[in-house]
Amino acid sequence: MLKTPAPIRKGDSLNLQQLISDQATCTDLLKCAFSLSDVEVEIYKYLIDAGPQRADRLAEDMGRNPSSVYRSLQKMVSCGIVIKETKNLDTGGAFNLYRAKSRSQLKDELKGCMDAMMRKVDELLDDFEEGF
């Protein structure tokens, strides 16, 4: 029998036991699936509500350090939950807008990810008695 998982606290990284507990939330799933911090989840939610934003404007609106926001955006782009779009200026130069994938897109991707994880867990469990 598995132990009762420790309570989930803001800022904690989650393990599978905590994720399947009654305390887990959609935010916890997002953090666990993409290894996001509380700040990165906050940025994602802000982008969902506000629409595409420049990194500097996002940092200003959220009262965060611009370089920290930029690093968080880069991480979220690399894990596929935020899309970076480069816009060219008529006067020359360019800037980047960051747009969050919709909740429905993310839900579909998370379902696919969880299905793949369960297939892998089943595969590993089949080999479990042979050793690890």
N, C-alpha and C positions, 0 to 999 in steps of 0.2 A: 504494500500500500504506500502511495506517495504521501509525503508530508504536506501539510497545508502550506501554501506559499506565503512568503512574507508579504505584508501590506505593500501596495504600490504607492510610492511617494513621487511627487513632482521632481523631475531631474534624474530619476532612476533609469538605468537601462533595464530592459525586461528579459526574463528568461521564459521558456515555453510554459512552465508551470504557472507563472504569473499571468501570462497571456490568456490561458484558458480558464482562469479564475473568474468568479462572479464580479470581481472588482474591475476587470479590464474594460477599457473604453475603445472607441474607434481611434482616438488619438494614440492610445497605447499600441494598437495594431500598426498604425502608420509609423510610429517611432521604431518599433521592432522590425518591421519588414524592410525599412530603408535605412536603419541605423541613424535616425534623426535625433537631434537634440530638441529640447523644448523651444529654443529660439528658432530653429529651422521649421518646426511645426507652426509656430506663430507667424513666420514669414510666409509659409505656404497658405495659411488661412487668410492672411492679409491680401495676398495676390488673388485668391479666389474672390474675395469681396470687392477689391479695388480695381481689378483688371491689370493689364500689362503696365509695368513700371520700370523706370530706370533705377539702377542700383543706388545712385546718390539720392534720388528723391525718396526711394523706399526707406533708406537709412534715416533721412531727415524726418519723414512722417512717423517712423517708429521710434525715434529718439535713440537710435543705435549707432555704433561706430561704423562708418562707411566700409572700412576694410573688412570688418567682421561680417557685415551683411554681404559683401562681395564674395567672401570665402564660402559662406553658407549657400549663396546662389550657385556658385560653381559646383559645390557638392550636389545640390539638388538637380542641377542640369546633368551631371554625370550619372546620377541614379535614375534619371528619366521622369521626375515628377514636375520639373520646371523646364520650359523651353525658352532658349535664348534666340531672339530675333534681331538681326542687325539692320538698322535703318540708315540709309544714306541721306545726308543733308543736301539741299539744292546748292548751298554755298560751298560745298566740299566737306569732307569729313564724314563721320558716322557716329552712331551711338547704339547701344544695345538696350532692348526692352526685354524684360523677363516676364513670362506668362506661365501661370500654373496650369497643369493639365486639369481638366474638369474632374469633379468628384466621381462622376459616372465612369469616365475613362480610367481613373485610378482604381475604382472598385473592380472593374473588369480585369485590370492587370493584377490586382491583389488576388482575385479568385484564381487566375491562372497560376500565379506564383504559389499559392497555397496548394493547389492541385498537384503541381510539380513536386512540392515539398513532401506531400503525402505519398506520392509514388516512390520518392527516394527513401522515405522513412520505412515504407513497406519492404523495399528492397534490402535496406540495411537490417531490418528485423529478421528477414529470412536468413541472413548470414550471422545473426547475433550469437547463436549457440556455438558456432565454429570459432568464435574468439574475435577479439578486436584489438 
